[in-house]
Amino acid sequence: MKMTFARAGESFTQIFFTERQDNPVPRYFQAVFLALYELIIRRNLQIADRDAFLHGIRKSADHINVQGGGGRWGADSRSKAVDAAIGMYQKYFIPATEVDPAKFFGSHSFRIC
């Protein structure tokens, strides 16, 4: 994924938003991250064409509804946002053909210290 986004030469907000955003960006990032985690890790898929994927996700925040305002982000709202992102992005993925050791070694958790 890092290579895919580096290829664009733009930041997350420049790729995903039509206009400059400030406040809700962490919620959009979380929805996109969880959608990609579902597709890549849980469903064992890989991006079929990086350029097509980048084109397809550009300005996709316009189609993901996140709960605005302060306070906690409810699980139901988060789940709907993640499902919307999965629905938009899954057409750019194919079944993984390579074994990724990061998916099989460790418990997907880590300690910082």
C-alpha positions in Angstrom: 0.0 0.0 0.0 2.8 2.4 0.8 4.2 2.0 -2.7 0.7 2.6 -4.2 0.2 5.9 -2.3 3.8 7.0 -2.9 3.1 6.5 -6.6 0.5 9.3 -6.4 2.9 11.8 -4.9 0.0 13.3 -2.9 -1.1 13.1 0.7 -4.1 11.2 2.0 -6.3 14.3 2.1 -5.3 15.3 -1.5 -6.2 11.9 -2.8 -9.4 11.3 -0.9 -11.1 14.7 -0.7 -12.4 17.2 -3.3 -11.7 20.1 -0.9 -9.3 20.7 1.9 -10.5 19.0 5.1 -9.5 19.4 8.7 -11.8 17.9 11.4 -13.2 14.6 10.1 -10.0 13.3 8.4 -9.2 10.7 11.2 -12.6 9.1 10.7 -12.2 8.8 7.0 -8.7 7.5 7.4 -10.0 4.9 9.9 -12.8 3.8 7.5 -10.3 3.5 4.6 -7.7 1.7 6.7 -10.3 -0.8 8.0 -11.7 -1.4 4.5 -8.2 -2.1 3.1 -7.4 -4.4 6.1 -10.6 -6.3 5.3 -9.7 -6.7 1.7 -6.0 -7.4 2.0 -5.7 -9.3 5.2 -9.0 -11.0 5.9 -10.1 -11.7 2.3 -6.5 -12.3 1.1 -6.7 -10.1 -1.9 -4.2 -7.9 -3.6 -4.5 -4.8 -5.9 -4.9 -5.9 -9.5 -3.7 -2.6 -11.0 -2.2 0.1 -8.8 -2.9 3.0 -11.3 -6.5 1.9 -11.7 -6.9 1.7 -7.9 -5.4 5.2 -7.4 -7.8 6.5 -10.0 -10.7 4.7 -8.4 -10.1 5.9 -4.9 -9.5 9.5 -5.9 -12.0 11.8 -4.2 -13.9 8.7 -2.8 -14.5 10.5 0.5 -17.4 12.2 -1.3 -19.2 8.8 -1.2 -18.3 7.7 2.3 -20.6 9.1 5.0 -18.9 9.6 8.3 -20.5 11.0 11.5 -19.4 14.6 11.9 -19.0 16.6 15.1 -17.3 15.8 18.3 -17.6 12.9 20.6 -17.3 9.2 19.9 -17.8 7.7 16.5 -20.6 5.1 16.9 -19.9 1.5 15.9 -22.9 1.5 13.5 -21.8 4.6 11.7 -18.2 3.4 11.5 -19.4 0.0 10.1 -21.5 1.6 7.4 -18.5 3.8 6.4 -16.2 0.8 6.2 -18.7 -1.2 4.2 -19.1 1.7 1.8 -15.4 1.9 1.3 -15.1 -1.9 0.8 -17.9 -1.7 -1.8 -16.1 1.0 -3.8 -12.6 -0.5 -3.6 -13.1 -4.3 -3.9 -13.4 -4.1 -7.7 -9.7 -3.2 -7.9 -8.6 -6.3 -6.1 -8.0 -9.9 -7.1 -7.2 -13.0 -5.1 -3.6 -12.9 -3.8 -1.1 -14.9 -5.8 1.9 -14.4 -3.5 2.4 -15.4 0.1 2.9 -12.4 2.4 4.8 -13.5 5.5 3.4 -10.5 7.4 0.0 -12.2 7.3 1.2 -15.4 8.8 3.9 -14.7 11.3 3.0 -13.1 14.6 -0.4 -12.3 16.1 -1.1 -9.1 14.2 -0.4 -7.3 17.4 2.8 -5.6 18.5 4.3 -3.8 21.5 5.7 -0.4 21.2 8.2 -0.8 24.0 
